[in-house]
Amino acid sequence: MYSRAYKSIVSAPPLLWVALFLLLPYALMLVHSFWLVREGFIVHQWSLQNYATLVHNPVYLEVLFRTARIAASVMLLSLLLGYPLAYYMSFRAGLRKELLYQLVIIPLWVSYLVRGYAWKTILGYAGILNREPVSFFLYSPFAVILTLTHIYTPFVFLPLYASLEHIPRSLIEASQDLGASPRATFFRVILPLSLPGLLAGATFAFVLTLGDFLTPLLVGGPSSVMIANIVQNLFGTAYDWPLGAAISLGILLLIIGLLFLTERLEKRWSYR
């Protein structure tokens, strides 16, 4: 058994790291959210005005709902692409499994900016898909959803593939021996057992999209502004750090709520 002193020494560096680079920034952001900006200067005066602005200004709620719609669309499309691919690789690929796995994760080695600019070139005027040109392809919610789906599908695929790989093949054989059809085996055995990976992948796609601000800048337009773009502008050119901190805390609480809900759903399904 390790002594208490040894455990304290070993755990001190990671705890200090978390406190300095995670908890302290959150605490500073919380304090800033109660301050005000007057005549271009941050005034250290405690107030709930920033939170009142979020509630009463319809612009922020509209942008938040738009961001949630885009995030939900990216999540659904990533699942529709990632699940069949993960299923095929886990049960049907055979000797090609390793090759296909490498092909899926290779895009993760490429810079986020490179992939974003690649889609901007493809969807732009005189691009590969936009030779007409058609304004619908670029600087629209469609372009943002398409680009983010391409970027985040591997993050959905990985937990799905890991979940499918851990399903005991003996359960599938038992289902077939008992006369279940392939469809019944999928919906009664494979899908329920892969739900933890499905929930993890859906959470990855939704949360990562919710905080993305670069893709709307590259391929989005005025109709594709997301909540992270508002935060970036408030901390940048607008120099309204208190309001930006209030919005950031709102997003943080929303994400924590989603993670808590996902954890509860996963535990509840595992119990069943």
C-alpha positions in Angstrom: 0.0 0.0 0.0 1.2 3.5 -0.9 1.5 6.0 1.9 -0.6 9.1 2.1 2.4 11.3 1.5 3.3 9.5 -1.6 -0.3 9.7 -3.0 -0.3 13.5 -2.2 3.0 14.0 -4.0 1.9 12.1 -7.1 -1.5 13.8 -7.3 -0.3 17.3 -6.6 1.1 18.1 -10.2 -2.0 17.1 -12.1 -4.3 18.8 -9.6 -2.2 22.0 -9.8 -2.3 21.9 -13.6 -6.1 21.6 -13.6 -6.4 24.4 -11.1 -4.2 26.8 -13.0 -5.3 26.1 -16.5 -8.9 25.1 -16.1 -10.5 26.2 -12.8 -8.7 29.6 -12.6 -9.7 30.7 -16.2 -13.3 29.7 -15.4 -13.2 31.7 -12.2 -11.9 34.7 -14.0 -14.5 34.4 -16.7 -17.2 34.2 -14.0 -16.0 37.3 -12.3 -15.8 39.2 -15.6 -19.4 38.3 -16.4 -20.6 40.4 -13.5 -18.6 43.5 -14.6 -19.6 46.3 -17.1 -18.1 48.2 -20.0 -18.4 52.0 -20.0 -16.8 54.3 -22.5 -14.5 51.6 -23.7 -13.2 50.5 -20.3 -14.1 47.6 -18.1 -15.6 48.8 -14.9 -15.3 46.5 -11.8 -18.8 47.1 -10.8 -20.9 44.0 -9.9 -24.1 43.8 -11.9 -26.4 41.3 -13.6 -26.8 43.5 -16.7 -24.9 41.2 -19.0 -27.2 38.3 -18.1 -30.3 40.5 -18.5 -29.0 41.5 -22.0 -28.8 37.8 -23.0 -32.4 37.2 -21.9 -34.0 40.4 -23.4 -31.9 40.7 -26.6 -33.5 38.4 -29.2 -30.4 38.4 -31.3 -28.4 36.2 -28.9 -31.2 33.7 -28.5 -31.7 33.6 -32.3 -28.1 32.9 -32.9 -28.1 30.3 -30.1 -31.0 28.5 -31.6 -29.4 28.6 -35.1 -26.2 27.2 -33.6 -28.2 24.4 -31.9 -29.9 23.6 -35.3 -26.5 23.5 -37.1 -25.0 21.3 -34.3 -28.0 18.9 -34.4 -27.7 18.6 -38.2 -24.0 17.9 -38.0 -24.6 15.3 -35.3 -27.3 13.5 -37.3 -25.3 13.5 -40.5 -22.2 12.4 -38.8 -24.1 9.5 -37.2 -25.7 8.6 -40.6 -22.2 8.4 -42.1 -20.2 7.0 -39.2 -22.5 4.2 -38.0 -22.8 2.3 -41.3 -19.1 2.7 -41.9 -18.2 1.5 -38.4 -20.7 -1.4 -38.7 -19.2 -2.4 -42.1 -15.6 -2.3 -40.8 -16.5 -4.2 -37.6 -18.5 -7.0 -39.2 -17.9 -7.1 -42.9 -14.5 -5.6 -43.8 -12.4 -8.7 -43.0 -8.8 -8.3 -44.0 -9.4 -4.8 -45.3 -10.3 -3.5 -41.8 -6.9 -2.1 -40.9 -6.6 -0.3 -44.3 -10.0 1.2 -44.0 -9.3 2.3 -40.4 -6.2 4.1 -41.5 -8.1 5.8 -44.3 -10.7 7.1 -41.8 -8.2 8.6 -39.3 -5.8 10.0 -41.9 -7.9 13.2 -42.2 -7.2 13.8 -38.5 -3.6 14.3 -39.4 -4.4 17.2 -41.7 -4.8 20.7 -40.2 -8.3 21.9 -39.5 -7.5 25.1 -41.5 -6.4 23.1 -44.5 -9.6 21.1 -44.5 -11.7 24.2 -44.1 -10.0 26.0 -47.0 -10.3 22.9 -49.1 -14.1 23.0 -48.8 -14.0 26.7 -49.4 -12.2 26.0 -52.7 -14.6 23.2 -53.6 -17.8 25.1 -52.9 -16.5 28.5 -54.0 -17.3 30.2 -57.3 -15.8 28.3 -60.2 -15.1 25.5 -57.8 -15.4 21.8 -58.4 -19.1 21.7 -57.3 -20.0 25.3 -58.1 -19.2 26.0 -61.7 -22.5 27.8 -62.5 -22.0 29.5 -59.9 -24.7 28.9 -57.3 -24.7 31.0 -54.2 -26.3 28.3 -52.2 -23.1 26.3 -52.1 -20.9 28.8 -50.3 -21.5 31.3 -47.5 -24.6 29.5 -46.4 -25.7 27.2 -43.5 -25.4 24.3 -46.1 -21.7 25.0 -46.5 -21.1 25.1 -42.7 -23.0 21.9 -42.1 -21.2 20.1 -44.9 -17.8 21.2 -43.8 -18.3 20.4 -40.1 -19.8 17.0 -41.0 -16.6 16.2 -42.9 -14.4 17.4 -40.1 -16.2 15.7 -37.2 -17.4 12.4 -38.7 -14.1 10.7 -37.7 -14.7 11.8 -34.1 -18.1 10.1 -34.3 -16.7 7.0 -36.0 -14.0 6.2 -33.4 -16.3 5.6 -30.4 -18.8 3.8 -32.6 -16.2 1.5 -34.0 -14.8 0.8 -30.5 -18.3 0.0 -29.2 -19.1 -2.4 -32.0 -15.7 -4.1 -31.7 -16.4 -4.9 -28.1 -19.7 -6.7 -28.8 -19.3 -10.4 -28.1 -19.7 -12.3 -31.3 -21.2 -15.2 -29.4 -24.3 -13.1 -28.7 -24.8 -12.5 -32.4 -24.3 -16.2 -33.1 -26.8 -17.1 -30.4 -29.3 -14.7 -31.9 -28.9 -16.3 -35.3 -29.1 -19.8 -33.8 -32.4 -18.9 -32.2 -33.9 -18.0 -35.6 -33.6 -14.2 -35.5 -33.4 -12.5 -38.8 -30.4 -10.2 -39.6 -32.7 -7.2 -39.0 -33.9 -8.5 -35.7 -30.4 -9.3 -34.6 -29.3 -5.7 -35.4 -32.1 -4.0 -33.6 -32.3 -6.4 -30.6 -28.6 -7.1 -30.1 -26.2 -4.9 -32.0 -27.8 -1.5 -31.7 -28.6 -1.7 -28.0 -25.1 -2.8 -27.2 -23.5 -0.1 -29.3 -25.6 2.7 -27.7 -22.7 3.9 -25.5 -20.5 4.5 -28.5 -23.4 6.1 -30.3 -24.1 8.5 -27.4 -20.4 9.3 -27.1 -20.1 10.1 -30.9 -23.3 12.2 -30.9 -22.0 14.2 -27.9 -18.6 14.7 -29.6 -20.2 16.0 -32.8 -22.8 18.3 -31.0 -20.4 19.8 -28.5 -17.6 20.4 -30.9 -19.9 22.0 -33.4 -21.5 24.1 -30.7 -18.1 25.8 -29.9 -16.8 26.1 -33.5 -16.2 29.6 -34.8 -13.7 29.1 -37.6 -15.8 27.2 -40.1 -18.6 29.9 -40.2 -15.8 32.4 -40.8 -14.4 30.4 -43.8 -17.5 29.1 -45.6 -20.4 30.7 -43.8 -22.2 34.0 -44.3 -24.5 36.4 -42.3 -27.1 33.6 -42.2 -24.5 31.2 -40.7 -23.2 33.2 -37.8 -22.9 30.9 -34.7 -22.7 31.8 -31.0 -19.0 31.2 -30.9 -18.5 33.9 -33.5 -20.4 36.3 -31.3 -18.1 35.5 -28.4 -15.0 35.9 -30.6 -16.3 39.3 -31.7 -17.1 40.4 -28.1 -13.6 39.5 -26.9 -12.0 41.0 -30.0 -13.2 44.1 -31.9 -16.1 44.9 -29.7 -14.0 44.8 -26.5 -16.9 43.7 -24.4 -15.3 41.0 -22.3 -18.0 41.0 -19.6 -20.8 40.2 -22.1 -18.6 37.7 -23.9 -17.8 36.0 -20.5 -21.6 35.8 -19.7 -22.3 34.2 -23.1 -19.4 31.8 -22.6 -20.7 30.7 -19.2 -24.1 30.1 -20.7 -22.6 27.9 -23.3 -20.5 26.1 -20.6 -23.6 25.4 -18.5 -25.4 24.1 -21.6 -22.6 21.8 -22.5 -22.3 20.5 -18.8 -26.1 19.9 -18.9 -25.7 17.9 -22.1 -22.8 15.8 -20.8 -24.8 15.1 -17.6 -27.8 14.0 -19.6 -25.7 11.8 -21.8 -24.1 10.2 -18.8 -27.5 9.5 -17.2 -28.8 8.0 -20.4 -25.8 5.8 -20.8 -26.0 4.6 -17.2 -29.7 4.0 -17.5 -29.4 2.0 -20.7 -26.4 0.0 -19.3 -28.6 -0.9 -16.3 -31.4 -2.1 -18.5 
